[in-house]
């Protein structure tokens, strides 16, 4: 089994080197690069083609959020995990909207971060439990900007995304809606494109944040 190739972007050298040393102890990880700014991270990612990027948000010379958006545009299959000290709800929301596949605080348990790297490398999206709570609070606020944004999805797309968020496969959704599986695949592809998402789970997360899913899937 090939190791998971990781790029680390953080402007604090001591933290970056400590993380490199820590993750280097895991046999199925390989550190392929390090950066101290968002633009440098994007440049090194294009050169090294890592499997996962660990990215800080606030860095001199260019933010991690901007780098996430750039990587999503140029390397859409590359998952980025935000690793930060920021506990700002706005930072969390912007990072996910930019395309981050994970969000963790720097005081997260090592095992939690290690498992998250493996999960995003396998195509999943993972959030620190604290970040999950923040998203739920953000959704619950009546004055939240998300509550004032009209959905770009059609009624059928919203219905399908609601079933996706409930864990149904394309085949199961097709059976429930009496449509072909290929039709469902086409709808899902359009949903991802409209939301700027790179995975079904990320699309569901974004829709939850913006209040576009049914009550049972908004929790």
N, C-alpha and C positions, 0 to 999 in steps of 0.2 A: 504494500500500500504506500503510495507516494505521500510525503509529508505535506501538511497544509502550509503554504508559503505566505508569510505575513509581512506587511509593511507597517511600520509604526511612525506616526506623525505627531510630534509634541515638541513645543519650543523649550521645555525644561530638560536640559541634558541629563541631569541626575535621574529624573523620573524615567526618561526614555531608556537610559542605559540599564536602570534597575528592572524595567519591564522586559527588556531584551534578555537580561540574565535570567529572570524568572521564567519566561516562556521558553527559553532555550533548554530548560530542564525537562520539558515535555517532549518525548521522543517523536511524536507525530507532527511537531511544529518546526518550521524552518524560517528564521528571520532573513528576509531577502533585501531589506532596505530600511533606512530611517530618514526622516525629514523633520525640519524645524518650522515649516510654514505650510499653509494650504497649497499655494502654487508649486512649491517644491515637491510636495506629496503627489500632486497630480502628474508632475513631470516624471518622477521616479516610478510611479505606478505604470505609466505608459512604457517605460524602459524595462521594468522587471516583471510585469504581468503577475502580480501576486494573486493569491486566492482570497485573501481578506485584508482589509486595511483597518487599522486602529487609529482613530483620528480625534485629536483634541479640537475644541470649538474655537476658543479665543487664542489666536496666535498672531504675533507681529508679522506684517508682510502679507497677510491674507488669511481670512477665517476658514475654519474647517468646514463650515456650512457651505460656503462658496465652492470649496474643493469637492464636497460631496455632489453638489449640483453639476459641476464640470465633469466629474467622473461618471455620473449617471448618463450624461449626454454622450460622452466619448467611449465609455466602457460600461454599458448598462448591466452587464452580468456580474460586475465586480461588487461584492457586498462590502459596505463600510459600517463599522461599529464606532459610534461616538463614545469616547472615554474622556470624561471631563470632571472638573470640580463644580461646574455650574449646576445649581439647583433651580434655575430659572425655568418656569413653565414655557416662556416664549422661546428660549433656546431649544427646548425639547421639541416643541411643535415645529419650529423652523427646520430643525435637523431632519425630522421625519418627512416633512413636506419636500425637503430637498432630495430625499431618497435614501436616507440612512436606514440600514436594516437592523440596527441595534443601538441601544443607548444605555450607558452604564456610568455611574459615578466612580471616581477613582478609588473610593474606599470600599468598593465591592469586594466580596470574598474571592480569592484566587480561583477556587473551584468553579464559582459561578461564571467568571469571565472565561475560563478555559472551556467550559461546556458551551458557552455562547459562541465562541469562535468556531467550534466544531459544528454547531447548529447552523450558523449563517453560511458556513462553507458548504453545507448540505442543502442550502436553498431556503432555510427558514428565516423568520424574523424574530428577534428576541429583545425583550426590554428588562432592565433592572426593575425589581418589584416596586421600588420607589418611583420610577418613571411611570409605571403602569398606574399607580395611584394618582399621579399628577394628571395623566391623560383623562382619567375618570372625573377628576375635579374640573378639568377644563371643559369637558363635555357638559357637566352638570350646571355650569354657570349660565344663567339666562342671558347675561350680557356678553357672553363669549362671542368673539368674532365669527366663530364657526356657525353659530346659530343664525347669522345674518347672511350667510352665503348660500345662494341658490345652487342646487345640485345640477351638474352638467349632464347627469345621467337621465335616460328615458325611464318611463315607468317599468318597462320590461327589464332594463339593465339593473335598476334598483332592486327589483324582485330577485334577479339572478344573484346579484352581489349579496343580498340578504341570506340566500341559501348557501353561498360560498362561505360567508362568515359563520354559518351554523355548522360547517364542516362537511357539507355534501360534496361528492365528486361530480364531475361533469356528467357522467352517465346517470347518476342518481337524480341530478337536477333535470336532465332531459326527460327522464321517466315521470317525474313529478309534474312537469309543465307540458308534457305530451309534445315535445320537440325532439329533433334529432340531436345526437351528441355533437355533430359538426356545427350545428347552429349555436349550441351552447358555447363551444370553443370560440366561435366568431364573436359572440357577445362578450365573452370574458376578455378576449384580446382588445376589443374596443373599450371596455371598462378600464383596463390597465393603461391604455393610451390616453384616455380622457383624464385620468387621475394622475398621470405621470408616474405610475407605480411599476415596479419591476417584478412583482410577485402577487399572487392571490392574497397572501396574508397581509402584505403591505397595503394593498387596495382596501381590504377590510378595515385595517387600522385607521387609515385616512378617512374612510367613510364614517367610522364610529366617531372620530374626533370632530367631524363636521356635522354630526347629527343627522346623517342621511339614511341610517338603517332603522329597522323596526325597534320597538322598545326592548324586546327580548335580546337583541344583539347590540344594544347600546350600553350594556352593562358588562 
